[in-house]
């Protein structure tokens, strides 16, 4: 795909900026890592060329100085909040993150459960962490947070939180998703460190919103779409404007919490090193955009994709309808509608002609590949097959899997596994294709093209099954789907 972001420049400039911030504090620095530390697929979608593990690569350079605290909200555990890109609950993702960090040679010292109130689901997670020798701490709901600074910075505020024991000069605070309490964890630690006579610093590393591009740039609007469940709002940073007379973009929660952080620094050091919430950040992503139009178009596609995702979640009663209204308003702000996603228009037109569920995928050269529901496979499986055949230059009329090969698989599904739908899902079709590839050179050629589907845009006119959704995620295809009308 055409790139709009210089990842190598980003690694160099971002690493330099973080080192400068670390050196500006003496003793200990709490560095809040917003977004995904790795697997940052949102950033890679809206900034084509951004590598999903870029932040991890920078952190590895500081591995001997750093330790990691993972924050997770007890409310998210109790509500079984799902990480959208991987389709796994937040508590499972905490365990996954620990394994991934440890496999990379990074030290995970502890997990802090925020908004803790003795929830049984949180207690179950604690037991799992204990079996892995991971310490668990509790942080509690503070009435008046984040505006009542006198209460927050007191024994009845941060004072009632557990002090998280740390041993290294750089403490990375990360989480499985937004709203987990990363910043509050850092601020609580500064309070407790001060009680112990330790001068600790704080900085924030969050890719979005990008402070150095316009407020209504599609990249920043896409961030609002990604956090619609939190009702985050991008804003002009008023503190930065007052301090420097310069326009900078931040978001409501950072702006709301800034007086708390400034007061804490003033109590600790007599003065605050930061004049604005934008000052707290170390984000250099905006300076590494190499083709603005590419990033704008990718972000418009992401805004539409988020709309479809929220629409489906509303139908499943996984979020309130107000969240969908937010997405509709963001599409209007970005000047897009669902049909501006080329694969959406093509899939809907195909369905209107065929009167069955259909799919469409936009290839890199602009070609639209379509599919339709058949007796053997659903539109998702057919779409992946048709797209791979196109890339392999295999004529659509050629059967890579013998029709009679489908029958035993369908019989297994319906007779033995008690499935109601005899059609093959994407993973089942690909297994059949891999078996055919043992004897059929064209099937092998087609199978080898699967890696080239990564990053392509797709749409189907029916709800996605979890199996098909997972297959598209693993293939790296950015898929949207239709849901019932509200």
The 8 nearest C-alpha neighbors of each residue, nearest first, counted from 0:
[[1, 2, 363, 454, 47, 455, 48, 453],
 [0, 2, 3, 47, 293, 48, 363, 290],
 [3, 1, 47, 48, 4, 0, 293, 290],
 [2, 4, 290, 289, 293, 47, 294, 288],
 [3, 5, 288, 48, 289, 46, 2, 47],
 [6, 4, 287, 8, 7, 289, 288, 9],
 [5, 7, 9, 49, 8, 4, 48, 10],
 [8, 6, 10, 9, 5, 11, 12, 287],
 [7, 9, 11, 6, 5, 10, 12, 287],
 [8, 10, 6, 7, 12, 11, 13, 287],
 [11, 9, 7, 13, 8, 12, 14, 6],
 [10, 12, 8, 14, 9, 13, 15, 7],
 [11, 13, 15, 9, 14, 10, 8, 16],
 [14, 12, 16, 15, 10, 9, 11, 283],
 [15, 13, 17, 11, 16, 12, 10, 57],
 [14, 16, 12, 18, 13, 17, 19, 11],
 [15, 17, 13, 19, 14, 18, 12, 281],
 [18, 16, 20, 14, 19, 15, 21, 13],
 [19, 17, 21, 15, 20, 16, 22, 14],
 [18, 20, 16, 22, 17, 21, 15, 23],
 [19, 21, 23, 17, 22, 18, 16, 24],
 [22, 20, 18, 23, 19, 24, 17, 28],
 [21, 23, 19, 20, 24, 18, 25, 17],
 [24, 22, 20, 21, 19, 25, 18, 200],
 [25, 23, 22, 21, 200, 26, 28, 27],
 [26, 24, 27, 23, 22, 199, 198, 200],
 [25, 27, 199, 168, 198, 24, 28, 197],
 [26, 28, 168, 199, 169, 25, 200, 29],
 [29, 27, 200, 169, 201, 199, 30, 170],
 [28, 30, 201, 170, 200, 185, 171, 169],
 [31, 29, 202, 171, 203, 201, 170, 28],
 [32, 30, 203, 172, 204, 171, 33, 202],
 [33, 31, 204, 173, 172, 205, 30, 203],
 [34, 32, 205, 204, 31, 35, 173, 206],
 [33, 35, 205, 36, 176, 32, 177, 206],
 [34, 36, 39, 37, 38, 33, 175, 176],
 [35, 37, 54, 55, 34, 39, 32, 52],
 [38, 36, 52, 39, 35, 51, 55, 54],
 [37, 39, 51, 40, 52, 35, 36, 50],
 [40, 38, 51, 35, 37, 41, 42, 43],
 [39, 41, 43, 42, 38, 51, 44, 84],
 [42, 40, 44, 43, 39, 45, 225, 301],
 [41, 43, 45, 44, 40, 39, 46, 49],
 [42, 44, 49, 40, 46, 41, 47, 45],
 [45, 43, 41, 42, 46, 47, 40, 297],
 [44, 46, 298, 297, 42, 43, 294, 47],
 [45, 47, 43, 294, 44, 49, 42, 4],
 [48, 46, 2, 3, 43, 49, 44, 4],
 [47, 49, 4, 2, 6, 46, 3, 50],
 [50, 48, 43, 6, 47, 46, 4, 51],
 [49, 51, 53, 52, 43, 48, 6, 39],
 [52, 50, 39, 38, 40, 37, 53, 43],
 [51, 53, 37, 55, 50, 54, 38, 56],
 [54, 52, 56, 50, 55, 51, 57, 10],
 [55, 53, 57, 56, 52, 36, 58, 37],
 [54, 56, 58, 52, 57, 53, 37, 36],
 [57, 55, 53, 59, 54, 58, 52, 60],
 [58, 56, 54, 55, 59, 60, 14, 53],
 [57, 59, 55, 60, 61, 56, 54, 62],
 [60, 58, 62, 61, 56, 57, 55, 105],
 [59, 61, 58, 57, 62, 56, 63, 14],
 [62, 60, 59, 58, 64, 63, 65, 57],
 [61, 63, 59, 65, 64, 60, 105, 58],
 [62, 64, 61, 65, 60, 105, 66, 59],
 [65, 63, 62, 61, 169, 167, 168, 66],
 [66, 64, 169, 62, 170, 63, 167, 61],
 [65, 67, 106, 170, 107, 171, 108, 167],
 [66, 68, 107, 171, 170, 108, 172, 106],
 [67, 69, 172, 109, 110, 108, 171, 107],
 [70, 68, 110, 173, 174, 172, 111, 67],
 [71, 69, 111, 174, 110, 179, 112, 181],
 [72, 70, 179, 112, 113, 174, 73, 111],
 [71, 73, 113, 179, 74, 75, 112, 114],
 [74, 72, 76, 75, 115, 114, 121, 113],
 [73, 75, 77, 72, 76, 78, 114, 115],
 [74, 76, 80, 78, 72, 73, 77, 79],
 [77, 75, 73, 79, 74, 78, 90, 120],
 [76, 78, 74, 75, 79, 120, 73, 118],
 [77, 79, 75, 80, 76, 74, 73, 81],
 [80, 78, 76, 77, 88, 75, 81, 89],
 [79, 81, 75, 78, 88, 89, 76, 82],
 [82, 80, 88, 87, 83, 86, 89, 79],
 [81, 83, 86, 87, 85, 84, 88, 89],
 [82, 84, 86, 85, 81, 87, 88, 308],
 [83, 85, 86, 82, 472, 40, 87, 41],
 [84, 86, 87, 83, 82, 472, 469, 81],
 [87, 85, 83, 82, 84, 81, 88, 469],
 [86, 88, 81, 82, 85, 91, 89, 92],
 [89, 87, 81, 91, 80, 90, 79, 82],
 [88, 90, 92, 91, 81, 80, 175, 82],
 [89, 91, 93, 92, 88, 76, 94, 124],
 [92, 90, 94, 88, 93, 89, 95, 87],
 [91, 93, 95, 89, 90, 94, 96, 175],
 [94, 92, 96, 90, 95, 91, 97, 89],
 [93, 95, 97, 91, 92, 96, 98, 90],
 [96, 94, 92, 98, 93, 97, 99, 91],
 [97, 95, 99, 93, 98, 94, 92, 100],
 [96, 98, 94, 100, 95, 99, 101, 93],
 [99, 97, 95, 101, 96, 100, 102, 94],
 [98, 100, 96, 102, 101, 97, 95, 103],
 [101, 99, 103, 105, 97, 102, 98, 96],
 [100, 102, 104, 105, 98, 103, 99, 97],
 [101, 103, 99, 104, 100, 98, 105, 97],
 [104, 102, 100, 101, 105, 99, 59, 98],
 [103, 105, 101, 102, 100, 106, 62, 59],
 [106, 104, 101, 100, 103, 62, 107, 66],
 [105, 107, 66, 108, 67, 101, 104, 100],
 [108, 106, 67, 66, 109, 68, 105, 97],
 [107, 109, 67, 106, 68, 66, 133, 134],
 [110, 108, 134, 68, 133, 135, 107, 69],
 [109, 111, 69, 135, 68, 70, 134, 136],
 [112, 110, 136, 70, 135, 137, 113, 69],
 [113, 111, 137, 71, 72, 73, 70, 115],
 [112, 114, 138, 72, 115, 139, 73, 71],
 [115, 113, 139, 140, 73, 72, 138, 116],
 [114, 116, 139, 113, 73, 138, 117, 112],
 [115, 117, 118, 114, 139, 73, 140, 137],
 [116, 118, 115, 119, 122, 121, 120, 73],
 [119, 117, 121, 120, 116, 122, 73, 115],
 [120, 118, 122, 121, 123, 117, 77, 124],
 [119, 121, 123, 122, 118, 77, 76, 124],
 [122, 120, 124, 118, 119, 123, 73, 125],
 [121, 123, 119, 125, 120, 124, 118, 126],
 [124, 122, 120, 126, 121, 125, 119, 127],
 [123, 125, 127, 121, 122, 126, 128, 120],
 [126, 124, 122, 128, 123, 127, 129, 121],
 [127, 125, 129, 123, 128, 124, 130, 122],
 [126, 128, 124, 130, 125, 129, 123, 131],
 [129, 127, 125, 131, 133, 130, 126, 124],
 [130, 128, 132, 126, 131, 127, 133, 125],
 [129, 131, 127, 128, 132, 126, 133, 125],
 [130, 132, 128, 129, 133, 127, 134, 126],
 [133, 131, 129, 130, 128, 134, 127, 109],
 [134, 132, 128, 109, 131, 129, 135, 108],
 [135, 133, 109, 110, 132, 129, 136, 108],
 [134, 136, 110, 111, 109, 125, 133, 137],
 [135, 137, 111, 161, 112, 110, 163, 134],
 [138, 136, 112, 161, 111, 113, 115, 160],
 [139, 137, 113, 160, 115, 114, 112, 161],
 [138, 140, 114, 115, 113, 160, 141, 137],
 [139, 141, 114, 142, 115, 138, 113, 116],
 [142, 140, 144, 156, 139, 143, 151, 157],
 [141, 143, 144, 140, 156, 151, 147, 150],
 [142, 144, 147, 146, 145, 141, 151, 150],
 [145, 143, 146, 142, 141, 147, 151, 148],
 [144, 146, 256, 143, 147, 255, 148, 259],
 [147, 145, 144, 148, 143, 256, 255, 259],
 [148, 146, 143, 149, 150, 144, 145, 151],
 [147, 149, 151, 150, 146, 259, 152, 145],
 [148, 150, 152, 151, 147, 153, 156, 146],
 [149, 151, 148, 153, 152, 156, 147, 155],
 [152, 150, 156, 148, 153, 149, 157, 147],
 [151, 153, 149, 150, 156, 148, 157, 190],
 [152, 154, 156, 155, 150, 151, 158, 157],
 [153, 158, 155, 156, 159, 157, 152, 150],
 [156, 154, 153, 158, 159, 150, 157, 151],
 [157, 155, 151, 153, 158, 154, 150, 141],
 [156, 158, 187, 160, 159, 151, 152, 153],
 [157, 159, 154, 156, 160, 155, 153, 191],
 [158, 160, 157, 155, 156, 154, 161, 139],
 [161, 159, 138, 157, 158, 139, 137, 162],
 [160, 162, 137, 136, 163, 138, 159, 158],
 [161, 163, 164, 191, 160, 188, 136, 187],
 [164, 162, 161, 165, 136, 188, 109, 111],
 [163, 165, 162, 166, 108, 109, 161, 134],
 [166, 164, 167, 163, 108, 170, 66, 168],
 [165, 167, 164, 168, 66, 170, 108, 169],
 [166, 168, 169, 65, 64, 165, 66, 170],
 [167, 169, 27, 64, 28, 26, 170, 65],
 [170, 168, 65, 28, 167, 64, 27, 29],
 [169, 171, 29, 66, 65, 67, 30, 28],
 [170, 172, 67, 30, 31, 66, 68, 29],
 [173, 171, 31, 68, 32, 69, 67, 181],
 [172, 174, 69, 32, 70, 171, 31, 181],
 [175, 173, 70, 69, 176, 71, 179, 181],
 [176, 174, 89, 92, 93, 71, 35, 173],
 [175, 177, 174, 179, 34, 178, 82, 35],
 [178, 176, 179, 34, 175, 174, 33, 226],
 [177, 179, 180, 176, 229, 72, 181, 71],
 [178, 180, 72, 71, 177, 181, 70, 174],
 [181, 179, 183, 178, 182, 184, 113, 70],
 [182, 180, 184, 183, 179, 70, 172, 173],
 [181, 183, 185, 184, 180, 186, 31, 172],
 [182, 184, 186, 180, 185, 181, 187, 188],
 [185, 183, 181, 187, 182, 186, 180, 188],
 [186, 184, 182, 188, 183, 187, 29, 189],
 [187, 185, 183, 189, 188, 184, 182, 190],
 [186, 188, 190, 184, 157, 185, 189, 183],
 [187, 189, 191, 185, 190, 186, 192, 184],
 [190, 188, 192, 186, 187, 191, 199, 193],
 [189, 191, 187, 193, 188, 192, 186, 194],
 [190, 192, 194, 188, 193, 189, 162, 187],
 [193, 191, 189, 197, 195, 194, 190, 188],
 [192, 194, 196, 197, 195, 190, 191, 189],
 [195, 193, 191, 192, 196, 190, 197, 189],
 [194, 196, 192, 193, 197, 191, 198, 190],
 [195, 197, 193, 194, 192, 198, 191, 267],
 [198, 196, 192, 193, 195, 199, 26, 194],
 [199, 197, 193, 26, 196, 200, 192, 267],
 [198, 200, 27, 28, 197, 189, 26, 192],
 [201, 199, 28, 24, 29, 27, 198, 202],
 [200, 202, 29, 28, 30, 199, 203, 185],
 [203, 201, 30, 279, 280, 31, 29, 204],
 [202, 204, 280, 31, 30, 279, 205, 32],
 [203, 205, 32, 281, 280, 31, 33, 282],
 [206, 204, 33, 207, 32, 203, 34, 282],
 [205, 207, 282, 209, 208, 284, 204, 34],
 [208, 206, 209, 205, 222, 219, 210, 34],
 [207, 209, 219, 210, 249, 222, 206, 248],
 [210, 208, 207, 211, 285, 212, 206, 219],
 [209, 211, 248, 247, 212, 249, 208, 277],
 [210, 212, 209, 285, 247, 248, 213, 286],
 [211, 213, 210, 209, 285, 214, 216, 248],
 [214, 212, 216, 215, 211, 248, 210, 219],
 [213, 215, 216, 248, 219, 212, 233, 234],
 [216, 214, 213, 220, 217, 219, 333, 332],
 [215, 217, 213, 219, 218, 214, 220, 212],
 [218, 216, 220, 295, 219, 298, 221, 299],
 [219, 217, 221, 298, 216, 220, 295, 45],
 [220, 218, 222, 208, 221, 217, 216, 215],
 [219, 221, 217, 223, 222, 218, 215, 216],
 [222, 220, 224, 218, 302, 219, 223, 298],
 [221, 223, 225, 219, 220, 224, 208, 207],
 [224, 222, 220, 226, 221, 225, 227, 231],
 [223, 225, 221, 227, 222, 226, 302, 326],
 [224, 226, 222, 223, 227, 221, 305, 228],
 [227, 225, 223, 228, 229, 224, 231, 222],
 [228, 226, 230, 224, 229, 225, 223, 322],
 [227, 229, 226, 230, 322, 318, 225, 231],
 [230, 228, 227, 231, 226, 178, 177, 322],
 [231, 229, 227, 228, 232, 226, 223, 322],
 [232, 230, 229, 226, 223, 227, 251, 250],
 [233, 231, 250, 251, 234, 223, 230, 252],
 [232, 234, 250, 249, 251, 231, 248, 214],
 [235, 233, 250, 249, 248, 236, 232, 251],
 [234, 236, 248, 247, 237, 249, 246, 214],
 [235, 237, 239, 238, 249, 247, 248, 234],
 [238, 236, 240, 239, 235, 241, 275, 254],
 [239, 237, 275, 241, 240, 236, 242, 274],
 [240, 238, 275, 242, 236, 241, 237, 243],
 [239, 241, 244, 245, 237, 238, 243, 242],
 [240, 242, 238, 239, 244, 243, 237, 245],
 [243, 241, 239, 240, 238, 244, 274, 275],
 [242, 244, 245, 240, 239, 241, 238, 246],
 [243, 245, 240, 241, 242, 246, 239, 238],
 [246, 244, 240, 243, 247, 239, 241, 242],
 [247, 245, 240, 235, 248, 244, 236, 239],
 [246, 248, 210, 236, 235, 211, 245, 249],
 [249, 247, 210, 235, 236, 234, 214, 209],
 [248, 250, 234, 236, 233, 210, 235, 208],
 [251, 249, 233, 234, 232, 253, 252, 254],
 [250, 252, 254, 232, 253, 255, 233, 231],
 [251, 253, 255, 254, 250, 256, 231, 232],
 [254, 252, 256, 255, 251, 250, 257, 276],
 [253, 255, 251, 257, 252, 256, 276, 250],
 [256, 254, 252, 253, 257, 251, 145, 258],
 [255, 257, 253, 259, 254, 145, 258, 252],
 [256, 258, 260, 259, 254, 255, 276, 253],
 [259, 257, 261, 260, 256, 262, 255, 148],
 [260, 258, 262, 257, 256, 261, 148, 263],
 [261, 259, 263, 257, 262, 258, 264, 256],
 [260, 262, 258, 264, 263, 259, 271, 257],
 [263, 261, 265, 259, 260, 264, 258, 266],
 [262, 264, 260, 266, 265, 261, 267, 259],
 [265, 263, 271, 267, 261, 266, 262, 268],
 [264, 266, 270, 269, 262, 271, 263, 268],
 [265, 267, 263, 264, 269, 268, 262, 270],
 [266, 268, 264, 265, 269, 263, 193, 198],
 [269, 267, 270, 265, 264, 266, 271, 198],
 [268, 270, 265, 266, 267, 264, 271, 263],
 [269, 271, 265, 268, 264, 272, 266, 267],
 [270, 272, 264, 265, 273, 261, 269, 274],
 [273, 271, 270, 274, 264, 261, 278, 279],
 [274, 272, 271, 278, 275, 279, 261, 276],
 [273, 275, 242, 278, 238, 239, 272, 271],
 [276, 274, 238, 239, 278, 277, 273, 279],
 [277, 275, 279, 278, 257, 254, 253, 280],
 [276, 278, 275, 279, 280, 249, 239, 247],
 [279, 277, 275, 276, 280, 273, 274, 239],
 [280, 278, 276, 202, 277, 203, 273, 281],
 [279, 281, 203, 278, 277, 204, 282, 202],
 [280, 282, 204, 16, 17, 203, 283, 279],
 [281, 283, 280, 284, 206, 204, 205, 13],
 [282, 284, 285, 13, 286, 281, 12, 9],
 [285, 283, 287, 286, 282, 9, 206, 209],
 [286, 284, 287, 283, 211, 288, 209, 212],
 [285, 287, 284, 283, 288, 211, 9, 289],
 [286, 288, 284, 5, 285, 9, 4, 289],
 [289, 287, 4, 285, 286, 290, 3, 291],
 [288, 290, 4, 3, 5, 287, 291, 2],
 [291, 289, 3, 293, 292, 288, 294, 4],
 [290, 292, 294, 293, 295, 288, 289, 3],
 [293, 291, 295, 294, 290, 296, 3, 297],
 [294, 292, 3, 296, 295, 291, 290, 297],
 [295, 293, 297, 291, 46, 292, 296, 3],
 [294, 296, 292, 298, 217, 293, 297, 291],
 [295, 297, 299, 298, 293, 294, 292, 300],
 [296, 298, 45, 294, 300, 295, 299, 293],
 [299, 297, 45, 301, 295, 218, 300, 296],
 [300, 298, 296, 302, 301, 297, 217, 295],
 [299, 301, 297, 303, 298, 302, 304, 296],
 [300, 302, 304, 298, 299, 303, 305, 221],
 [301, 303, 299, 305, 221, 304, 300, 224],
 [304, 302, 306, 300, 305, 301, 337, 299],
 [303, 305, 301, 307, 306, 302, 479, 300],
 [304, 306, 308, 302, 303, 307, 301, 309],
 [307, 305, 303, 309, 304, 326, 308, 310],
 [306, 308, 310, 304, 305, 309, 479, 311],
 [309, 307, 305, 311, 306, 310, 304, 312],
 [308, 310, 312, 306, 311, 307, 323, 305],
 [311, 309, 307, 313, 308, 312, 306, 323],
 [310, 312, 314, 308, 309, 313, 482, 307],
 [313, 311, 309, 315, 317, 314, 310, 318],
 [312, 314, 316, 310, 318, 315, 311, 317],
 [315, 313, 311, 316, 312, 310, 483, 482],
 [314, 316, 312, 313, 317, 311, 318, 310],
 [317, 315, 313, 314, 318, 312, 319, 311],
 [316, 318, 312, 315, 313, 319, 314, 311],
 [317, 319, 313, 316, 312, 320, 322, 309],
 [320, 318, 321, 322, 313, 316, 317, 323],
 [319, 321, 323, 322, 313, 324, 318, 310],
 [322, 320, 324, 319, 323, 325, 318, 326],
 [321, 323, 325, 320, 324, 319, 227, 228],
 [324, 322, 326, 320, 325, 321, 309, 310],
 [323, 325, 321, 327, 326, 322, 328, 320],
 [326, 324, 322, 328, 323, 327, 329, 321],
 [327, 325, 329, 323, 324, 328, 306, 224],
 [326, 328, 324, 330, 329, 325, 323, 331],
 [329, 327, 331, 325, 326, 330, 332, 324],
 [330, 328, 332, 326, 331, 327, 333, 325],
 [331, 329, 333, 327, 335, 332, 328, 334],
 [330, 332, 334, 328, 329, 333, 335, 327],
 [331, 333, 329, 330, 334, 328, 215, 335],
 [334, 332, 330, 331, 335, 329, 217, 299],
 [335, 333, 331, 332, 330, 336, 329, 299],
 [336, 334, 330, 333, 331, 339, 337, 299],
 [335, 337, 339, 338, 330, 303, 334, 331],
 [338, 336, 339, 340, 303, 343, 335, 344],
 [337, 339, 344, 340, 336, 343, 341, 342],
 [340, 338, 337, 336, 341, 335, 344, 343],
 [339, 341, 338, 343, 342, 337, 300, 344],
 [342, 340, 344, 343, 339, 345, 338, 361],
 [341, 343, 359, 345, 360, 344, 340, 458],
 [344, 342, 346, 340, 341, 345, 458, 338],
 [343, 345, 338, 347, 341, 342, 346, 348],
 [344, 346, 342, 348, 343, 347, 359, 349],
 [347, 345, 358, 359, 349, 343, 348, 344],
 [346, 348, 350, 344, 349, 345, 343, 351],
 [347, 349, 351, 345, 350, 346, 344, 352],
 [350, 348, 346, 352, 351, 347, 353, 345],
 [349, 351, 353, 347, 354, 352, 357, 348],
 [352, 350, 348, 349, 354, 353, 347, 355],
 [353, 351, 349, 350, 354, 348, 355, 347],
 [352, 354, 350, 355, 351, 349, 371, 356],
 [355, 353, 350, 351, 352, 356, 349, 357],
 [356, 354, 353, 350, 372, 357, 371, 351],
 [355, 357, 372, 460, 350, 371, 461, 378],
 [358, 356, 371, 378, 350, 370, 460, 346],
 [357, 359, 459, 346, 370, 369, 378, 458],
 [358, 360, 369, 346, 342, 368, 458, 457],
 [359, 361, 457, 368, 342, 367, 456, 362],
 [362, 360, 367, 456, 342, 366, 365, 455],
 [361, 363, 365, 366, 364, 367, 455, 360],
 [364, 362, 365, 0, 361, 455, 366, 1],
 [363, 365, 362, 366, 361, 367, 0, 390],
 [366, 364, 362, 363, 361, 367, 341, 368],
 [367, 365, 362, 364, 361, 368, 363, 360],
 [368, 366, 361, 360, 362, 365, 369, 359],
 [369, 367, 360, 359, 386, 366, 361, 385],
 [370, 368, 359, 358, 382, 360, 367, 346],
 [371, 369, 358, 382, 357, 378, 381, 359],
 [370, 372, 357, 378, 356, 358, 373, 355],
 [371, 373, 377, 378, 356, 355, 357, 376],
 [374, 372, 375, 376, 377, 371, 378, 422],
 [373, 375, 376, 422, 372, 377, 421, 423],
 [376, 374, 422, 373, 423, 405, 377, 421],
 [377, 375, 422, 423, 373, 374, 380, 381],
 [376, 378, 372, 379, 380, 422, 381, 373],
 [379, 377, 372, 371, 381, 357, 358, 370],
 [380, 378, 382, 381, 377, 425, 383, 358],
 [379, 381, 425, 383, 382, 378, 377, 424],
 [380, 382, 378, 384, 379, 383, 370, 385],
 [383, 381, 370, 379, 385, 384, 380, 378],
 [382, 384, 386, 380, 385, 381, 387, 379],
 [385, 383, 381, 387, 382, 386, 388, 380],
 [384, 386, 388, 382, 387, 383, 381, 389],
 [387, 385, 389, 383, 388, 384, 382, 368],
 [386, 388, 390, 384, 389, 445, 448, 385],
 [389, 387, 391, 393, 385, 445, 386, 390],
 [390, 388, 392, 386, 387, 391, 393, 385],
 [389, 391, 387, 392, 388, 448, 386, 445],
 [390, 392, 388, 445, 389, 393, 444, 387],
 [393, 391, 389, 390, 388, 394, 445, 387],
 [394, 392, 388, 391, 389, 395, 441, 397],
 [393, 395, 396, 397, 392, 388, 389, 391],
 [394, 396, 397, 393, 388, 385, 389, 398],
 [395, 397, 394, 398, 393, 399, 388, 385],
 [396, 398, 395, 394, 399, 393, 400, 441],
 [399, 397, 400, 401, 396, 402, 395, 442],
 [400, 398, 442, 397, 401, 432, 435, 441],
 [399, 401, 398, 432, 435, 402, 404, 431],
 [400, 402, 404, 403, 398, 399, 405, 435],
 [403, 401, 404, 405, 400, 406, 398, 375],
 [402, 404, 405, 401, 406, 407, 400, 408],
 [405, 403, 401, 402, 406, 407, 400, 408],
 [406, 404, 403, 408, 402, 407, 409, 375],
 [405, 407, 409, 408, 404, 403, 410, 402],
 [408, 406, 410, 409, 405, 411, 404, 403],
 [409, 407, 411, 410, 405, 406, 412, 404],
 [410, 408, 412, 406, 421, 411, 407, 405],
 [409, 411, 407, 413, 408, 412, 414, 406],
 [412, 410, 408, 415, 409, 414, 413, 407],
 [413, 411, 416, 409, 418, 410, 415, 414],
 [412, 414, 418, 417, 410, 411, 416, 415],
 [415, 413, 410, 411, 417, 412, 416, 418],
 [414, 416, 411, 417, 413, 412, 410, 418],
 [415, 417, 412, 418, 413, 414, 411, 410],
 [418, 416, 413, 415, 414, 412, 419, 411],
 [417, 419, 413, 412, 420, 416, 421, 414],
 [420, 418, 413, 421, 417, 412, 422, 416],
 [419, 421, 422, 418, 413, 412, 423, 409],
 [422, 420, 409, 413, 419, 412, 423, 418],
 [423, 421, 376, 375, 420, 377, 374, 424],
 [422, 424, 376, 427, 428, 375, 377, 421],
 [425, 423, 427, 426, 380, 467, 428, 377],
 [424, 426, 380, 428, 427, 467, 379, 429],
 [425, 427, 429, 428, 424, 430, 470, 467],
 [428, 426, 430, 424, 429, 425, 423, 431],
 [427, 429, 431, 425, 430, 426, 423, 432],
 [430, 428, 432, 426, 431, 427, 433, 425],
 [429, 431, 433, 427, 432, 428, 426, 434],
 [432, 430, 428, 434, 429, 433, 435, 427],
 [431, 433, 429, 435, 430, 434, 436, 428],
 [434, 432, 436, 430, 435, 431, 429, 446],
 [435, 433, 431, 436, 432, 437, 430, 438],
 [434, 436, 432, 437, 433, 439, 438, 400],
 [435, 437, 443, 442, 439, 433, 434, 438],
 [438, 436, 435, 434, 439, 433, 443, 440],
 [439, 437, 436, 435, 440, 434, 442, 443],
 [438, 440, 436, 442, 441, 435, 437, 443],
 [441, 439, 443, 442, 444, 436, 438, 437],
 [442, 440, 444, 443, 439, 445, 393, 399],
 [441, 443, 436, 445, 439, 444, 399, 440],
 [444, 442, 436, 440, 446, 441, 445, 447],
 [443, 445, 441, 447, 442, 446, 391, 440],
 [446, 444, 442, 391, 448, 447, 388, 443],
 [447, 445, 443, 448, 444, 449, 442, 433],
 [446, 448, 444, 445, 449, 443, 450, 391],
 [449, 447, 445, 451, 446, 450, 387, 390],
 [448, 450, 451, 452, 447, 446, 387, 474],
 [449, 451, 448, 452, 453, 447, 474, 475],
 [450, 452, 449, 448, 453, 390, 387, 454],
 [453, 451, 450, 449, 455, 454, 476, 474],
 [454, 452, 475, 476, 451, 455, 474, 450],
 [453, 455, 476, 475, 477, 452, 456, 0],
 [456, 454, 476, 453, 452, 477, 362, 361],
 [455, 457, 477, 361, 360, 478, 476, 454],
 [458, 456, 360, 478, 359, 342, 477, 479],
 [459, 457, 479, 478, 480, 359, 343, 358],
 [458, 460, 358, 480, 461, 357, 346, 359],
 [459, 461, 481, 356, 357, 480, 358, 346],
 [462, 460, 481, 459, 480, 356, 463, 482],
 [461, 463, 482, 481, 480, 464, 460, 459],
 [464, 462, 468, 467, 461, 465, 480, 459],
 [463, 465, 467, 466, 468, 462, 424, 469],
 [466, 464, 468, 467, 469, 463, 86, 470],
 [467, 465, 469, 464, 468, 470, 424, 426],
 [466, 468, 470, 464, 469, 465, 425, 424],
 [469, 467, 465, 471, 470, 466, 463, 464],
 [468, 470, 472, 466, 467, 471, 465, 473],
 [469, 471, 467, 473, 472, 468, 474, 426],
 [470, 472, 474, 476, 468, 469, 473, 475],
 [473, 471, 469, 475, 470, 474, 476, 468],
 [472, 474, 470, 475, 471, 469, 476, 468],
 [473, 475, 471, 472, 476, 453, 470, 452],
 [476, 474, 453, 472, 473, 454, 471, 477],
 [475, 477, 471, 455, 453, 454, 474, 478],
 [478, 476, 456, 455, 457, 454, 475, 479],
 [479, 477, 457, 458, 476, 456, 480, 471],
 [480, 478, 458, 304, 307, 457, 459, 308],
 [479, 481, 459, 458, 460, 462, 461, 463],
 [480, 482, 460, 461, 462, 459, 483, 307],
 [483, 481, 311, 462, 461, 484, 480, 314],
 [482, 484, 485, 314, 481, 311, 462, 461],
 [483, 485, 482, 314, 310, 481, 311, 313],
 [484, 483, 314, 313, 310, 482, 320, 311]]
